[in-house]
Amino acid sequence: MTEYIPPIRERLTEELIEIANCKDENIWQKEATYQAQKELIRRNVSEEQQQLIISNKNALSEEEHKAELERLEKNKTESYTFFEMIFLFIFGPIIFFNTSFFSNYHTIFTLRGENYFLKFKQRIIIFILSFSAWFLYTNYSYKKSEKKRLEEIEKIDISDWEKLHGYD
């Protein structure tokens, strides 16, 4: 007889009922369902009690499923606040490439999975604008520093060096 961990005899009655009434052999082996049925008989749990617990569990899972569908439906129209948009705009490239740094913000892919369609669209637009702004800023800063460097080079007097090397 196969011994499971935790042992079948030590499991809760609700769990034993679930094992004993499982029809899918990919989830529980036949031997496990047989052991669970034997343990339920030993605990004096009748078929009626088992069916009552299964129907309660099914009703509960249906309620959870309905609540999840309502949550997903509500997520469709949820939007970022103004301050969240500003934060995403400022730190867009950092958030995009290093999601662990800002762990409370979903990634683009999890937004789609959680049915946040409006937030998904907003995030894409904000990231495009953010990347564009960062590119323009770095490009402007580079050109400005390059111009300053060239002006400093132009200010240097090299007449002594030219005389020394015969360019005069």
Phi and psi restraints in degrees (value plus and minus 20) as a CYANA .aco file:
   2 THR   PHI     -94.1   -54.1
   2 THR   PSI     117.7   157.7
   3 GLU   PHI    -125.4   -85.4
   3 GLU   PSI     104.9   144.9
   4 TYR   PHI    -118.3   -78.3
   4 TYR   PSI     138.6   178.6
   5 ILE   PHI    -137.2   -97.2
   5 ILE   PSI     100.4   140.4
   6 PRO   PHI     -87.8   -47.8
   6 PRO   PSI     137.2   177.2
   7 PRO   PHI     -78.4   -38.4
   7 PRO   PSI     128.4   168.4
   8 ILE   PHI     -77.1   -37.1
   8 ILE   PSI     -61.0   -21.0
   9 ARG   PHI     -87.9   -47.9
   9 ARG   PSI     -37.1     2.9
  10 GLU   PHI    -117.4   -77.4
  10 GLU   PSI     -22.4    17.6
  11 ARG   PHI    -100.8   -60.8
  11 ARG   PSI     141.2   181.2
  12 LEU   PHI     -89.7   -49.7
  12 LEU   PSI     134.9   174.9
  13 THR   PHI     -80.6   -40.6
  13 THR   PSI     -60.9   -20.9
  14 GLU   PHI     -81.8   -41.8
  14 GLU   PSI     -59.4   -19.4
  15 GLU   PHI     -88.8   -48.8
  15 GLU   PSI     -58.8   -18.8
  16 LEU   PHI     -83.4   -43.4
  16 LEU   PSI     -60.0   -20.0
  17 ILE   PHI     -82.8   -42.8
  17 ILE   PSI     -61.4   -21.4
  18 GLU   PHI     -83.4   -43.4
  18 GLU   PSI     -62.8   -22.8
  19 ILE   PHI     -86.8   -46.8
  19 ILE   PSI     -66.5   -26.5
  20 ALA   PHI     -85.0   -45.0
  20 ALA   PSI     -51.2   -11.2
  21 ASN   PHI    -119.7   -79.7
  21 ASN   PSI      -8.4    31.6
  22 CYS   PHI     -99.2   -59.2
  22 CYS   PSI     105.5   145.5
  23 LYS   PHI    -116.4   -76.4
  23 LYS   PSI     -34.7     5.3
  24 ASP   PHI    -107.8   -67.8
  24 ASP   PSI      95.9   135.9
  25 GLU   PHI     -92.9   -52.9
  25 GLU   PSI     -33.8     6.2
  26 ASN   PHI     -95.3   -55.3
  26 ASN   PSI     -41.7    -1.7
  27 ILE   PHI    -110.4   -70.4
  27 ILE   PSI     -74.0   -34.0
  28 TRP   PHI    -147.9  -107.9
  28 TRP   PSI     116.2   156.2
  29 GLN   PHI     -88.7   -48.7
  29 GLN   PSI     138.8   178.8
  30 LYS   PHI     -80.2   -40.2
  30 LYS   PSI     -57.4   -17.4
  31 GLU   PHI     -84.3   -44.3
  31 GLU   PSI     -57.7   -17.7
  32 ALA   PHI     -85.9   -45.9
  32 ALA   PSI     -62.2   -22.2
  33 THR   PHI     -85.6   -45.6
  33 THR   PSI     -57.6   -17.6
  34 TYR   PHI     -84.0   -44.0
  34 TYR   PSI     -65.3   -25.3
  35 GLN   PHI     -82.8   -42.8
  35 GLN   PSI     -59.0   -19.0
  36 ALA   PHI     -85.8   -45.8
  36 ALA   PSI     -60.4   -20.4
  37 GLN   PHI     -83.0   -43.0
  37 GLN   PSI     -62.1   -22.1
  38 LYS   PHI     -83.3   -43.3
  38 LYS   PSI     -60.8   -20.8
  39 GLU   PHI     -87.5   -47.5
  39 GLU   PSI     -56.7   -16.7
  40 LEU   PHI     -85.5   -45.5
  40 LEU   PSI     -58.9   -18.9
  41 ILE   PHI     -83.9   -43.9
  41 ILE   PSI     -62.9   -22.9
  42 ARG   PHI     -81.2   -41.2
  42 ARG   PSI     -54.4   -14.4
  43 ARG   PHI    -105.8   -65.8
  43 ARG   PSI     -18.1    21.9
  44 ASN   PHI      41.2    81.2
  44 ASN   PSI      23.7    63.7
  45 VAL   PHI    -117.0   -77.0
  45 VAL   PSI      96.3   136.3
  46 SER   PHI     -98.6   -58.6
  46 SER   PSI     146.0   186.0
  47 GLU   PHI     -81.9   -41.9
  47 GLU   PSI     -57.6   -17.6
  48 GLU   PHI     -83.8   -43.8
  48 GLU   PSI     -62.5   -22.5
  49 GLN   PHI     -83.8   -43.8
  49 GLN   PSI     -60.5   -20.5
  50 GLN   PHI     -82.9   -42.9
  50 GLN   PSI     -65.0   -25.0
  51 GLN   PHI     -85.0   -45.0
  51 GLN   PSI     -56.3   -16.3
  52 LEU   PHI     -83.9   -43.9
  52 LEU   PSI     -64.6   -24.6
  53 ILE   PHI     -85.8   -45.8
  53 ILE   PSI     -60.7   -20.7
  54 ILE   PHI     -84.6   -44.6
  54 ILE   PSI     -63.0   -23.0
  55 SER   PHI     -87.2   -47.2
  55 SER   PSI     -57.0   -17.0
  56 ASN   PHI     -83.4   -43.4
  56 ASN   PSI     -61.7   -21.7
  57 LYS   PHI     -85.4   -45.4
  57 LYS   PSI     -61.2   -21.2
  58 ASN   PHI     -84.2   -44.2
  58 ASN   PSI     -60.4   -20.4
  59 ALA   PHI     -84.2   -44.2
  59 ALA   PSI     -60.9   -20.9
  60 LEU   PHI     -85.0   -45.0
  60 LEU   PSI     -61.8   -21.8
  61 SER   PHI     -87.9   -47.9
  61 SER   PSI     -52.3   -12.3
  62 GLU   PHI     -86.1   -46.1
  62 GLU   PSI     -59.8   -19.8
  63 GLU   PHI     -84.8   -44.8
  63 GLU   PSI     -62.9   -22.9
  64 GLU   PHI     -82.3   -42.3
  64 GLU   PSI     -59.6   -19.6
  65 HIS   PHI     -84.3   -44.3
  65 HIS   PSI     -63.1   -23.1
  66 LYS   PHI     -82.9   -42.9
  66 LYS   PSI     -62.7   -22.7
  67 ALA   PHI     -83.2   -43.2
  67 ALA   PSI     -59.2   -19.2
  68 GLU   PHI     -85.8   -45.8
  68 GLU   PSI     -61.2   -21.2
  69 LEU   PHI     -83.7   -43.7
  69 LEU   PSI     -59.9   -19.9
  70 GLU   PHI     -84.3   -44.3
  70 GLU   PSI     -60.7   -20.7
  71 ARG   PHI     -83.3   -43.3
  71 ARG   PSI     -64.5   -24.5
  72 LEU   PHI     -85.4   -45.4
  72 LEU   PSI     -56.7   -16.7
  73 GLU   PHI     -86.4   -46.4
  73 GLU   PSI     -59.8   -19.8
  74 LYS   PHI     -86.6   -46.6
  74 LYS   PSI     -54.2   -14.2
  75 ASN   PHI     -84.3   -44.3
  75 ASN   PSI     -46.1    -6.1
  76 LYS   PHI     -75.5   -35.5
  76 LYS   PSI     -59.5   -19.5
  77 THR   PHI    -124.9   -84.9
  77 THR   PSI     -13.9    26.1
  78 GLU   PHI     -92.6   -52.6
  78 GLU   PSI     118.2   158.2
  79 SER   PHI    -142.5  -102.5
  79 SER   PSI     140.7   180.7
  80 TYR   PHI     -94.9   -54.9
  80 TYR   PSI     128.7   168.7
  81 THR   PHI     -96.0   -56.0
  81 THR   PSI     147.4   187.4
  82 PHE   PHI     -79.9   -39.9
  82 PHE   PSI     -62.6   -22.6
  83 PHE   PHI     -89.9   -49.9
  83 PHE   PSI     -53.7   -13.7
  84 GLU   PHI     -86.0   -46.0
  84 GLU   PSI     -58.4   -18.4
  85 MET   PHI     -84.3   -44.3
  85 MET   PSI     -63.3   -23.3
  86 ILE   PHI     -82.0   -42.0
  86 ILE   PSI     -64.5   -24.5
  87 PHE   PHI     -81.1   -41.1
  87 PHE   PSI     -65.4   -25.4
  88 LEU   PHI     -84.1   -44.1
  88 LEU   PSI     -56.2   -16.2
  89 PHE   PHI     -86.4   -46.4
  89 PHE   PSI     -64.9   -24.9
  90 ILE   PHI     -88.6   -48.6
  90 ILE   PSI     -64.9   -24.9
  91 PHE   PHI    -124.3   -84.3
  91 PHE   PSI       0.4    40.4
  92 GLY   PHI     -71.3   -31.3
  92 GLY   PSI     -75.2   -35.2
  93 PRO   PHI     -82.5   -42.5
  93 PRO   PSI     -55.7   -15.7
  94 ILE   PHI     -87.1   -47.1
  94 ILE   PSI     -64.7   -24.7
  95 ILE   PHI     -85.5   -45.5
  95 ILE   PSI     -59.2   -19.2
  96 PHE   PHI     -84.3   -44.3
  96 PHE   PSI     -64.2   -24.2
  97 PHE   PHI    -111.3   -71.3
  97 PHE   PSI     -41.5    -1.5
  98 ASN   PHI    -151.9  -111.9
  98 ASN   PSI      58.5    98.5
  99 THR   PHI     -90.6   -50.6
  99 THR   PSI     -41.7    -1.7
 100 SER   PHI     -91.2   -51.2
 100 SER   PSI     -43.6    -3.6
 101 PHE   PHI     -88.7   -48.7
 101 PHE   PSI     -57.0   -17.0
 102 PHE   PHI    -136.3   -96.3
 102 PHE   PSI      53.4    93.4
 103 SER   PHI     -90.6   -50.6
 103 SER   PSI     -40.7    -0.7
 104 ASN   PHI    -100.3   -60.3
 104 ASN   PSI     -27.0    13.0
 105 TYR   PHI    -118.3   -78.3
 105 TYR   PSI     112.2   152.2
 106 HIS   PHI     -88.1   -48.1
 106 HIS   PSI     135.8   175.8
 107 THR   PHI    -102.7   -62.7
 107 THR   PSI     148.1   188.1
 108 ILE   PHI     -79.4   -39.4
 108 ILE   PSI     -58.4   -18.4
 109 PHE   PHI     -91.1   -51.1
 109 PHE   PSI     -57.0   -17.0
 110 THR   PHI     -93.0   -53.0
 110 THR   PSI     -47.5    -7.5
 111 LEU   PHI     -81.5   -41.5
 111 LEU   PSI     -62.2   -22.2
 112 ARG   PHI     -85.4   -45.4
 112 ARG   PSI     -62.6   -22.6
 113 GLY   PHI     -86.1   -46.1
 113 GLY   PSI     -50.5   -10.5
 114 GLU   PHI    -111.9   -71.9
 114 GLU   PSI     -12.1    27.9
 115 ASN   PHI      50.6    90.6
 115 ASN   PSI       6.3    46.3
 116 TYR   PHI    -107.5   -67.5
 116 TYR   PSI      52.2    92.2
 117 PHE   PHI     -85.8   -45.8
 117 PHE   PSI     -62.8   -22.8
 118 LEU   PHI     -87.6   -47.6
 118 LEU   PSI     -64.7   -24.7
 119 LYS   PHI     -82.5   -42.5
 119 LYS   PSI     -57.0   -17.0
 120 PHE   PHI     -80.1   -40.1
 120 PHE   PSI     -68.6   -28.6
 121 LYS   PHI     -83.8   -43.8
 121 LYS   PSI     -63.5   -23.5
 122 GLN   PHI     -81.7   -41.7
 122 GLN   PSI     -63.2   -23.2
 123 ARG   PHI     -84.0   -44.0
 123 ARG   PSI     -61.2   -21.2
 124 ILE   PHI     -81.7   -41.7
 124 ILE   PSI     -65.9   -25.9
 125 ILE   PHI     -84.1   -44.1
 125 ILE   PSI     -64.6   -24.6
 126 ILE   PHI     -82.6   -42.6
 126 ILE   PSI     -62.9   -22.9
 127 PHE   PHI     -85.7   -45.7
 127 PHE   PSI     -59.0   -19.0
 128 ILE   PHI     -82.0   -42.0
 128 ILE   PSI     -66.6   -26.6
 129 LEU   PHI     -84.4   -44.4
 129 LEU   PSI     -60.3   -20.3
 130 SER   PHI     -84.5   -44.5
 130 SER   PSI     -67.6   -27.6
 131 PHE   PHI     -82.0   -42.0
 131 PHE   PSI     -59.5   -19.5
 132 SER   PHI     -84.0   -44.0
 132 SER   PSI     -65.0   -25.0
 133 ALA   PHI     -84.0   -44.0
 133 ALA   PSI     -63.3   -23.3
 134 TRP   PHI     -84.7   -44.7
 134 TRP   PSI     -58.5   -18.5
 135 PHE   PHI     -83.9   -43.9
 135 PHE   PSI     -67.5   -27.5
 136 LEU   PHI     -82.4   -42.4
 136 LEU   PSI     -60.0   -20.0
 137 TYR   PHI     -84.5   -44.5
 137 TYR   PSI     -67.6   -27.6
 138 THR   PHI     -87.1   -47.1
 138 THR   PSI     -57.7   -17.7
 139 ASN   PHI     -84.2   -44.2
 139 ASN   PSI     -65.1   -25.1
 140 TYR   PHI     -82.3   -42.3
 140 TYR   PSI     -65.0   -25.0
 141 SER   PHI     -82.8   -42.8
 141 SER   PSI     -60.8   -20.8
 142 TYR   PHI     -84.8   -44.8
 142 TYR   PSI     -65.9   -25.9
 143 LYS   PHI     -84.4   -44.4
 143 LYS   PSI     -58.7   -18.7
 144 LYS   PHI     -85.5   -45.5
 144 LYS   PSI     -63.7   -23.7
 145 SER   PHI     -89.1   -49.1
 145 SER   PSI     -54.7   -14.7
 146 GLU   PHI     -86.7   -46.7
 146 GLU   PSI     -60.7   -20.7
 147 LYS   PHI     -83.6   -43.6
 147 LYS   PSI     -61.9   -21.9
 148 LYS   PHI     -84.1   -44.1
 148 LYS   PSI     -61.1   -21.1
 149 ARG   PHI     -83.5   -43.5
 149 ARG   PSI     -62.8   -22.8
 150 LEU   PHI     -86.8   -46.8
 150 LEU   PSI     -56.3   -16.3
 151 GLU   PHI     -84.5   -44.5
 151 GLU   PSI     -59.2   -19.2
 152 GLU   PHI     -86.0   -46.0
 152 GLU   PSI     -56.3   -16.3
 153 ILE   PHI     -86.8   -46.8
 153 ILE   PSI     -60.3   -20.3
 154 GLU   PHI     -85.8   -45.8
 154 GLU   PSI     -49.0    -9.0
 155 LYS   PHI     -94.9   -54.9
 155 LYS   PSI     -39.8     0.2
 156 ILE   PHI     -90.2   -50.2
 156 ILE   PSI     111.6   151.6
 157 ASP   PHI    -110.3   -70.3
 157 ASP   PSI      95.4   135.4
 158 ILE   PHI    -132.6   -92.6
 158 ILE   PSI       0.6    40.6
 159 SER   PHI     -84.7   -44.7
 159 SER   PSI     -58.3   -18.3
 160 ASP   PHI     -83.3   -43.3
 160 ASP   PSI     -60.2   -20.2
 161 TRP   PHI     -86.7   -46.7
 161 TRP   PSI     -60.2   -20.2
 162 GLU   PHI     -84.4   -44.4
 162 GLU   PSI     -60.9   -20.9
 163 LYS   PHI     -84.5   -44.5
 163 LYS   PSI     -61.5   -21.5
 164 LEU   PHI     -84.1   -44.1
 164 LEU   PSI     -55.0   -15.0
 165 HIS   PHI    -121.4   -81.4
 165 HIS   PSI     -12.8    27.2
 166 GLY   PHI      61.9   101.9
 166 GLY   PSI       6.3    46.3
 167 TYR   PHI    -109.7   -69.7
 167 TYR   PSI     -22.1    17.9
